[in-house]
Structures are given as structure tokens and as C-alpha cells.
Amino acid sequence: MSKRDELIAKYAADLKDKVGVTPDMDLLTKVTIGCGPSIYNADASTVSGSDESELATVKNNFLIKKLGLKDSPDLDKGIAKVMEQYGQSNRNKYRAVVYYLLTKHFKKESAY
């Protein structure tokens, strides 16, 4: 099993255990691949739900550039909802899981 496959399995387990969602493995795999090498870096592979600059990066680089959404208060609400869904107390919010949940939230699976 490759390192990426191990990470995808870990993300799927996170979705099931912490979010209570059965993941679409095909979409989760595509989102994980889309994250590129950041998934292998301990700092870059997670998202800080309390860091405003981190959340702005998620909004600008993922929601606006990758998913092609227009900047609006709905994007911030969507990010807040996903962070709440993932659990504010959960310290390790994996970037691939956050992006997966945002993709589902905004119904932008077609971007992949």
C-alpha cells in the first residue's frame, strides 16, 4: 500500500469516526490527489480552524480558485459549518478532509 493510499484510508476513517459521514472514496481520492505534496508535510496537511489567515487561504486558494466559487459571505459560512461539523475541539483537521467536506457542502463535485 502506498503512502498516499494509507493517508486516504486515514482520511476516510476520520470522516467516519469524527464527522459521521461515509465518504465517497472516489471523490476523496481525487481531493487528496488535488492537495498535492502538502499531504506529506505535517504542518501543511492540517487546517487550523481558529487561524483567520489559514481560513482565508482555504477560501481563496480552494473555494475561489479551485472550485470556481464567487467570493461571498456564504463561503465563510460554509467554512464555519465544515469546521463545526469536523469538531472545533478536534486539533488535527486534515486538509484533504476539510476540502472534501467543502466540496460536498457547495455541491462542486464536478470540479473533480
Order of alpha helices (4+ residues) and beta strands (2+ residues): alpha-alpha-alpha-alpha-alpha
